[in-house]
Amino acid sequence: MSRILAWSLVLLGVAMMLCGCETVRHVDRVVVERPAVSPDLVRCRPEPAPLPPGARQRAIAPYVLDLVEAGADCRRKLGTVGRAIGATP
């Protein structure tokens, strides 16, 4: 045998042995961990009380602004919790 053929066979054998030496890890148990979420992120700002039937026109704008702010607060907190648990929006 020529030296080149002999070395080729040796290198091929080593390559085959290295490919076959992969270790397999078995999973014994699965642990599910919940991410820590701050308690203030699961409570939204309260919705303002409904206006009384005889409310004046000037009371409507602040009421609507309070509604919008309460909704925005809730959406912001829900988005933060969603990102913490890895949910896609």
C-alpha positions as CSV (number, residue, x, y, z in Angstrom):
1,M,0.0,0.0,0.0
2,S,1.2,3.4,-0.7
3,R,1.7,5.8,2.2
4,I,-1.0,8.2,0.9
5,L,-3.6,5.4,0.8
6,A,-2.6,4.2,4.3
7,W,-2.9,7.7,5.8
8,S,-6.2,8.3,4.0
9,L,-7.6,5.1,5.5
10,V,-6.3,6.1,9.0
11,L,-7.9,9.6,8.7
12,L,-11.2,8.1,7.5
13,G,-11.2,5.7,10.4
14,V,-10.5,8.4,12.9
15,A,-13.3,10.6,11.4
16,M,-15.7,7.7,11.6
17,M,-14.8,7.1,15.2
18,L,-15.3,10.7,16.1
19,C,-18.7,10.9,14.5
20,G,-19.8,7.8,16.4
21,C,-18.7,9.1,19.9
22,E,-21.6,11.5,20.4
23,T,-23.1,11.3,23.8
24,V,-26.9,11.2,24.3
25,R,-28.4,12.9,27.3
26,H,-31.7,11.7,28.6
27,V,-34.2,14.0,30.2
28,D,-35.3,12.7,33.6
29,R,-37.9,15.3,34.4
30,V,-39.3,18.5,33.0
31,V,-39.6,21.5,35.3
32,V,-41.9,24.4,34.4
33,E,-41.0,27.7,35.9
34,R,-43.3,30.6,36.0
35,P,-41.8,34.0,35.5
36,A,-42.1,36.4,38.5
37,V,-44.8,39.1,37.7
38,S,-45.1,42.0,40.0
39,P,-48.6,42.2,41.7
40,D,-49.1,45.8,40.5
41,L,-48.9,44.6,36.9
42,V,-52.0,42.4,37.3
43,R,-54.2,45.2,38.6
44,C,-55.5,47.9,36.3
45,R,-56.5,51.4,37.2
46,P,-60.2,51.4,38.1
47,E,-62.7,52.6,35.6
48,P,-64.3,55.9,36.7
49,A,-67.9,55.8,38.0
50,P,-70.6,56.4,35.4
51,L,-71.8,59.9,35.2
52,P,-75.2,60.6,36.7
53,P,-78.1,61.0,34.3
54,G,-78.3,64.8,34.8
55,A,-74.6,65.4,34.3
56,R,-73.5,68.6,32.6
57,Q,-71.7,68.7,29.3
58,R,-68.5,69.9,30.9
59,A,-68.3,66.7,33.0
60,I,-68.1,64.4,29.9
61,A,-64.6,65.3,28.7
62,P,-62.8,64.6,32.0
63,Y,-64.9,61.4,32.3
64,V,-63.8,60.2,28.8
65,L,-60.2,61.1,29.6
66,D,-60.3,59.0,32.8
67,L,-61.7,56.1,30.7
68,V,-59.0,56.4,28.1
69,E,-56.3,56.6,30.8
70,A,-57.6,53.6,32.6
71,G,-57.7,51.6,29.4
72,A,-54.2,52.7,28.4
73,D,-52.9,51.7,31.9
74,C,-54.4,48.3,31.5
75,R,-53.0,47.7,28.0
76,R,-49.5,48.9,29.1
77,K,-49.5,46.4,32.1
78,L,-50.9,43.6,29.9
79,G,-48.2,44.2,27.4
80,T,-45.5,44.1,30.1
81,V,-46.9,40.8,31.5
82,G,-47.1,39.4,27.9
83,R,-43.4,40.2,27.3
84,A,-42.5,38.7,30.6
85,I,-44.1,35.4,29.8
86,G,-43.0,35.4,26.2
87,A,-46.4,35.8,24.6
88,T,-46.5,37.3,21.2
89,P,-48.8,40.3,20.8
